[in-house]
Amino acid sequence: YLSGQAEIAREAAAALKTSAADLPARVAALADERRRLERELADAKKALALAGPAKSGEGDGAKEIAGIKVLLRAVDGVSAKDLKGLADDAKTRIGSGVVAFVATADGKASLVVGVTDDLTKRVSAVDLVKLGAEALGGKGGGGRPDMAQAGGPAGKEADALAAIEKRLGALAPA
């Protein structure tokens, strides 16, 4: 049994280009490096999603609807758990307004809506996310007046953003 274990350790050490004695430290270092690279990748995806399509003269990519700065975007390669951070970053970037991001993974769509604090009395992220979830074909959704999330089947991401845009367009200008 022990000779079999020693052989496994030698093979693993050879695959990782280290000695059997240094194997635990090498595995730990590789695990740390993997975590660091995953964080860097998530940050790069977030930055790319915030940058959006290159359009001249649009600055932050937001448009104005009913006197409110609005940033609506379908993003690729951003996980559902990273959408909230993306929305927080976008809210900070636009200063005052509404942001909505929808992403797909594994046949499911995730939607997040953020509203800056100065607008929560006029616009509720929960109301907008429920509207978007309905357009996605999902149910429910929830959160706080300044940040809400929902999900549904993939395929109707543009419909969700259009529903949110339409609702915002129906607001009376401030």
C-alpha positions as CSV (number, residue, x, y, z in Angstrom):
1,Y,0.0,0.0,0.0
2,L,2.7,2.5,1.0
3,S,4.7,1.9,-2.1
4,G,1.6,2.6,-4.2
5,Q,1.1,5.9,-2.3
6,A,4.8,6.8,-2.8
7,E,4.4,6.1,-6.5
8,I,1.4,8.4,-6.7
9,A,3.3,11.1,-4.8
10,R,6.3,10.7,-7.3
11,E,3.9,11.0,-10.3
12,A,2.2,14.0,-8.9
13,A,5.5,15.7,-8.1
14,A,6.8,15.0,-11.6
15,A,3.6,16.4,-13.1
16,L,4.1,19.6,-11.0
17,K,7.8,19.7,-11.7
18,T,8.8,19.5,-8.0
19,S,10.1,16.9,-5.5
20,A,7.8,14.7,-3.5
21,A,9.0,16.5,-0.3
22,D,8.0,19.9,-1.8
23,L,4.6,18.6,-3.2
24,P,2.4,20.0,-0.4
25,A,3.9,23.5,-0.7
26,R,3.7,23.4,-4.5
27,V,0.0,22.4,-4.4
28,A,-0.8,25.2,-1.9
29,A,1.0,27.7,-4.1
30,L,-0.9,26.6,-7.1
31,A,-4.2,26.8,-5.3
32,D,-3.3,30.3,-4.2
33,E,-2.4,31.3,-7.7
34,R,-5.6,29.9,-9.1
35,R,-7.7,31.9,-6.6
36,R,-5.7,35.1,-7.5
37,L,-6.2,34.5,-11.2
38,E,-10.0,33.8,-10.7
39,R,-10.3,37.1,-8.9
40,E,-8.3,38.9,-11.6
41,L,-10.6,37.3,-14.3
42,A,-13.7,38.4,-12.4
43,D,-12.4,41.9,-12.1
44,A,-11.5,42.0,-15.8
45,K,-14.9,40.7,-16.8
46,K,-16.5,43.4,-14.6
47,A,-14.4,46.1,-16.1
48,L,-15.2,44.9,-19.6
49,A,-18.9,44.8,-18.8
50,L,-18.8,48.3,-17.4
51,A,-16.9,49.6,-20.4
52,G,-19.7,48.2,-22.7
53,P,-19.7,48.7,-26.4
54,A,-17.4,51.4,-27.7
55,K,-19.6,54.4,-28.7
56,S,-18.2,57.8,-29.3
57,G,-19.4,60.7,-27.3
58,E,-21.4,58.6,-24.8
59,G,-19.0,58.9,-21.8
60,D,-20.3,56.4,-19.3
61,G,-22.8,54.8,-21.8
62,A,-25.8,56.0,-19.8
63,K,-28.8,57.6,-21.5
64,E,-31.4,59.9,-20.0
65,I,-35.0,58.8,-19.6
66,A,-37.6,61.0,-17.8
67,G,-34.7,63.1,-16.3
68,I,-33.0,60.0,-14.9
69,K,-29.6,58.7,-16.0
70,V,-30.1,55.1,-17.1
71,L,-27.6,52.4,-17.9
72,L,-29.1,49.2,-19.3
73,R,-26.8,46.4,-20.5
74,A,-26.7,42.7,-21.3
75,V,-23.3,41.4,-20.3
76,D,-21.4,38.2,-21.2
77,G,-19.2,36.2,-18.9
78,V,-20.3,37.7,-15.6
79,S,-21.6,35.3,-13.0
80,A,-24.9,36.0,-11.2
81,K,-23.0,36.6,-7.9
82,D,-20.8,39.2,-9.6
83,L,-23.7,41.2,-11.0
84,K,-24.4,43.0,-7.8
85,G,-20.8,44.3,-7.5
86,L,-21.1,45.3,-11.2
87,A,-24.3,47.3,-10.4
88,D,-22.7,48.9,-7.4
89,D,-19.7,50.0,-9.5
90,A,-22.0,51.3,-12.2
91,K,-24.1,53.3,-9.7
92,T,-20.9,54.9,-8.4
93,R,-19.8,55.7,-11.9
94,I,-23.0,57.4,-13.0
95,G,-23.5,59.3,-9.7
96,S,-27.3,59.5,-9.9
97,G,-29.5,57.1,-11.8
98,V,-30.7,53.6,-12.5
99,V,-28.6,50.7,-13.7
100,A,-29.7,47.3,-14.9
101,F,-27.6,44.3,-16.0
102,V,-28.7,41.0,-17.3
103,A,-26.3,38.0,-17.8
104,T,-26.8,34.4,-18.8
105,A,-25.1,31.2,-17.7
106,D,-26.1,27.6,-18.1
107,G,-29.5,28.4,-19.7
108,K,-30.5,30.8,-17.0
109,A,-30.6,34.6,-17.0
110,S,-29.8,36.7,-13.9
111,L,-31.0,40.3,-13.6
112,V,-29.9,43.0,-11.2
113,V,-31.2,46.5,-10.9
114,G,-29.6,49.3,-8.9
115,V,-31.0,52.7,-8.0
116,T,-28.9,55.4,-6.5
117,D,-30.0,56.5,-3.0
118,D,-31.2,59.9,-4.2
119,L,-33.8,58.3,-6.5
120,T,-35.2,55.5,-4.3
121,K,-38.3,57.6,-3.3
122,R,-39.1,58.0,-7.0
123,V,-37.9,54.6,-8.4
124,S,-37.8,51.2,-6.7
125,A,-35.2,48.6,-7.8
126,V,-37.6,45.9,-6.5
127,D,-40.5,47.1,-8.8
128,L,-38.1,47.3,-11.8
129,V,-36.5,43.9,-11.2
130,K,-40.0,42.2,-10.8
131,L,-41.0,43.7,-14.1
132,G,-37.8,42.5,-15.7
133,A,-38.2,39.1,-14.2
134,E,-41.7,38.8,-15.6
135,A,-40.3,39.7,-19.1
136,L,-37.6,37.1,-18.7
137,G,-40.2,34.5,-17.9
138,G,-39.2,34.2,-14.3
139,K,-41.2,34.9,-11.2
140,G,-40.6,37.2,-8.2
141,G,-37.3,38.8,-7.6
142,G,-36.5,41.0,-4.7
143,G,-34.1,43.0,-2.6
144,R,-34.1,46.6,-1.3
145,P,-35.3,49.8,-2.9
146,D,-31.7,50.5,-4.1
147,M,-30.7,47.0,-5.2
148,A,-32.7,44.0,-6.3
149,Q,-32.0,40.7,-8.2
150,A,-34.1,38.2,-10.1
151,G,-33.7,35.3,-12.5
152,G,-35.4,33.4,-15.2
153,P,-34.8,31.2,-18.2
154,A,-32.3,32.6,-20.8
155,G,-33.4,33.9,-24.1
156,K,-35.4,37.1,-23.3
157,E,-32.7,39.3,-21.9
158,A,-33.4,42.2,-24.3
159,D,-37.1,42.0,-23.3
160,A,-36.3,42.4,-19.6
161,L,-34.2,45.5,-20.3
162,A,-36.9,46.9,-22.7
163,A,-39.5,46.4,-20.0
164,I,-37.4,48.3,-17.5
165,E,-36.7,51.1,-20.0
166,K,-40.4,51.3,-20.9
167,R,-41.4,51.7,-17.2
168,L,-38.8,54.4,-16.6
169,G,-40.1,56.2,-19.7
170,A,-43.5,56.3,-18.2
171,L,-42.3,58.2,-15.2
172,A,-43.0,61.9,-15.1
173,P,-39.8,64.0,-15.5
174,A,-38.6,65.4,-12.2
